[in-house]
């Protein structure tokens, strides 16, 4: 039941920054347009990572572990005690909070701290919490007291929220097979361990380079690939290469079937199916979708098949455009193929919309973008982002900013640590980490959430601040959507705070933020040249926003294909052949470009592990985000009335309300598969009209 744990008006001091000769719009923009400069004061005391006093050194993780073990044991005693005075769900949530505060922090430090001793100590702490969780997941007595309190009634009066969160704890428990006989329970434990091991090995193999002899490649393209003596290694698809033969060779070699990866994936899918069957579900997909927005494999099938039918001709139109560009550029290199799509999408953007990073980046300094976010949050929610001084020892690296998120009436809501610049050894991913979840405390106060926003932006140079490409701006807004979900999710329980909600709803706030980042009315407020302060012209704004929606139909069709393949793998077993044979059949049915013989794209697709049976979630989240935008923000993207309604009736619940009910109530609609499919088609038509309008002009 705790398995999900392991997957996270005072005076506000303004942080001191070094001066640089850049245009500024506010103290916030000035701060983010220069590198952070740590404040050194010999009298200042090291406060520890994230202000945790034990973490002034890596050895503090030992104390955190010990404290966590002791507190967890005490809470278990309380839950099992006949003299318990609190609601059972309150005790369980405190156990969850105790474990998460160590596990989430340790997991982040394990991945991100530049010092190996911290990495190792954090890894050991993660292992300790993992052990506690496995013990809890097999504690039958603990399960039974929770089940009795949730389903038969607690002796303390409970609310609908209490019952909902109690059922979530029970569902996690029962997914581990705790309600079965010992033999079955042991099978579930063994299968979970097998799935974990197979998944880790499979993910490690998804990025392994492919080595070949030089003489296997035509002489005219050998120089395009990295080499070591007589060997050439291919570590990706080379989608940005302007040489069509290089793209084709890279695609066929990098995606050539790997027997070991096929073995790992097929055995993992079998193990997942067995787990679903033992736990009483018709399939692993049935297990994964329970309690989500789309809620059943049958509904998901209806959603995907509706999209398949409505998208086909729209996607074919996109492919015809790309093929025409290819024939004009590379006559004699065959028709459009899968390896061409990313390249010709970018080519069309450059040729049709004249959008390039060189032209647009000067208008998107990091400081200007943070100004834009601050303006947006003030307009929608009455919230400010305040750059705040970092205490000694509080951060894991010197280039980290700290934002206080402050409501105009409620005061401090939480903290966002911004680790934004690329550096050696840093994880190469844009993501949001929960360090501490929010929750209502017994004294009536609120436990302020703490999150980390991690990007890989170019650092400032002596002559300019960090300048973002349009894609980087979208990513910044996207990840800030997750961060604000964590800040604004004012839930009673930590177990359902912020982004701890259904997977197919978790991306809604972040995708919605991309709409704001693609609206000319919003961009006008902050897209200014870092040297001249001149705003971006209307023509540039229109070209940029339209370019983001080029070939949306074919891109959506690709995502539908991926989601359908994910469902085929996690549906009824046996799957009807090898994973590659199934892929070829699904691609023929769902995607407008043919399968390339002797390739096995799925063996490089790591999302099959982290999003097993849930890859569809992005599509559903996108549909919901579009409906929210259309209903509340399309007429006025800075509406305080709409912002407050969205905050109070959507974001505030986190995972504390059934997502299907939440979406239905907020949008005043029946949240069906056909309604979501129709929303995506409407979105595609809307975006296509934007593209057509700019191209015609």
Secondary structure, 3 states (H helix, E strand, C coil): CCHHHHCCCCCCCECCECCCCCCCCCHHHHHHCCCECCCCCCCCCCCCHHHCHHHHCCCHHHHHHHHHHHHHHHHHHHHHCCCCCCCHHHHHHHHHHHHHHHHHHHHHHHHHCCCHHHHHHHHHHHHHHHHHHHHHHCCHHHHHHHHHHHHHCCCCCCCHHHHHHHHHHHHHHHHCCCCCCHHHHHHHHHHHHHHHHHHHHHHHHHCCCEEEEHHHCCHHHHHHCEEECCEEEECCCCCCCCCHHHHHHHHHHHCCCCHHHHHHHHHHHHHHHHHHHHCCCCCHHHHHHCCCCCCCHHHHHHHHHHHHHHHHHHHHHHHHHHHHHHHHHCCCCCCCCHHHHHHHHHHHHHHHHCCCHHHHHHHCEHHHHHHHHHHHHHHHHCEEEEEECCCCCCCCCCCEEEEEEEECCCEEEEEEEEEEECCCCCCCCCEEEEEECCEECCCCCEECEEEEEEEEECCCECCECCECCHHHHHHHHHHHHHHHHHHHCCCCCHHHCCCCCCHHHHCHHHHHHHHHHCCHHHHCCCCECCCCCCECCHHHHHHHHHHCCCCHHHHHHHHHHHHHHHHHHHCCCCCCCCHHHHHHHHHHHHCCCCCCCCCCHHHHCCHHHHCCCCCCHHHHHHHHHHHHHHHHHCCCCCCHHHHHHHHHHCHHHCCCCCHHHHHHHHHCCCCCHHHHHHHHHHHHHHHHHHHHHHHHC
